[in-house]
Amino acid sequence: MLNEKFRELFYFGMGSATLAKDVASDFVDEMIRAGKAQQEQRESLLQEMTDRAKASQAEMEKLIREKIEFIARELELVPARDLKALESRLQAVEAQLQALKQEKS
């Protein structure tokens, strides 16, 4: 369930980035029509706006990741890698126990 929420958040971010690029393009075109920018500036303005949007998106993703990690710690959730490591150790102990039992038999 949590993985599904992360996936939805990822797709939301990707959709937002696409939408932001479209909005930026429309905005720059409107600036050109209004005489506030020259056609020659279009690509550099779009690149600047895209770079800013990417930086904002990266910062937002960082904040979301930090918040999720904070919540996971507060809820004392165990990361899957830690759980798998514990399962491996438990299996090794069970194998040793089984071997000891067979030695005694």
C-alpha positions as CSV (number, residue, x, y, z in Angstrom):
1,M,0.0,0.0,0.0
2,L,2.8,2.4,0.9
3,N,4.6,1.5,-2.4
4,E,1.5,2.4,-4.3
5,K,1.4,5.9,-2.6
6,F,5.1,6.4,-3.6
7,R,4.3,5.4,-7.1
8,E,1.3,7.8,-7.3
9,L,3.5,10.6,-5.9
10,F,6.2,9.9,-8.5
11,Y,3.6,10.0,-11.3
12,F,2.2,13.2,-9.9
13,G,5.6,14.7,-10.0
14,M,6.2,13.6,-13.6
15,G,2.8,15.0,-14.7
16,S,3.5,18.2,-12.9
17,A,6.9,18.6,-14.7
18,T,5.2,18.0,-18.0
19,L,2.4,20.5,-17.2
20,A,5.0,23.0,-16.0
21,K,6.9,22.8,-19.3
22,D,3.6,23.4,-21.2
23,V,2.7,26.3,-19.0
24,A,6.1,27.8,-19.3
25,S,6.0,27.5,-23.1
26,D,2.6,29.2,-23.2
27,F,3.8,31.9,-20.8
28,V,6.9,32.7,-22.9
29,D,4.8,32.8,-26.1
30,E,2.5,35.2,-24.4
31,M,5.5,37.4,-23.3
32,I,6.6,37.5,-27.0
33,R,3.1,38.4,-28.2
34,A,2.9,41.2,-25.6
35,G,6.3,42.5,-26.7
36,K,8.0,41.8,-23.3
37,A,10.4,39.3,-24.9
38,Q,11.9,38.7,-28.3
39,Q,11.5,35.5,-30.3
40,E,15.2,35.0,-30.2
41,Q,15.0,34.8,-26.4
42,R,12.3,32.1,-26.5
43,E,14.6,29.1,-26.1
44,S,16.8,30.7,-23.4
45,L,13.7,31.8,-21.4
46,L,12.2,28.3,-21.7
47,Q,15.5,26.7,-20.6
48,E,15.7,29.1,-17.6
49,M,12.1,28.4,-16.6
50,T,12.6,24.7,-17.1
51,D,15.8,24.7,-15.0
52,R,14.0,26.6,-12.2
53,A,11.1,24.2,-12.3
54,K,13.5,21.2,-12.1
55,A,15.3,22.8,-9.2
56,S,12.0,23.4,-7.4
57,Q,10.8,19.9,-8.1
58,A,14.1,18.4,-6.8
59,E,13.7,20.5,-3.6
60,M,10.1,19.4,-3.2
61,E,11.0,15.8,-3.7
62,K,13.8,16.2,-1.1
63,L,11.3,17.7,1.4
64,I,8.8,14.9,0.7
65,R,11.4,12.2,1.2
66,E,12.6,13.8,4.5
67,K,9.0,14.0,5.7
68,I,8.3,10.4,4.8
69,E,11.5,9.3,6.5
70,F,10.5,11.3,9.6
71,I,7.0,9.7,9.7
72,A,8.5,6.2,9.2
73,R,10.8,6.8,12.2
74,E,8.0,8.2,14.3
75,L,5.8,5.2,13.5
76,E,8.9,3.0,14.1
77,L,8.5,1.3,10.7
78,V,11.2,-1.2,9.8
79,P,12.8,-0.7,6.4
80,A,12.3,-3.7,4.1
81,R,16.1,-4.2,3.8
82,D,16.4,-4.5,7.6
83,L,13.6,-7.0,7.7
84,K,15.2,-9.1,5.0
85,A,18.5,-9.1,6.8
86,L,16.8,-10.2,10.0
87,E,14.9,-12.9,8.1
88,S,18.3,-14.2,6.7
89,R,19.8,-14.2,10.2
90,L,16.8,-16.1,11.5
91,Q,17.0,-18.7,8.8
92,A,20.7,-19.2,9.5
93,V,20.0,-19.7,13.2
94,E,17.2,-22.1,12.4
95,A,19.5,-24.1,10.1
96,Q,22.1,-24.2,12.9
97,L,19.5,-25.4,15.4
98,Q,18.3,-28.0,13.0
99,A,21.9,-29.2,12.5
100,L,22.3,-29.4,16.3
101,K,19.1,-31.4,16.7
102,Q,20.3,-33.9,14.0
103,E,23.7,-34.3,15.8
104,K,21.9,-35.2,19.0
105,S,19.7,-37.8,17.3
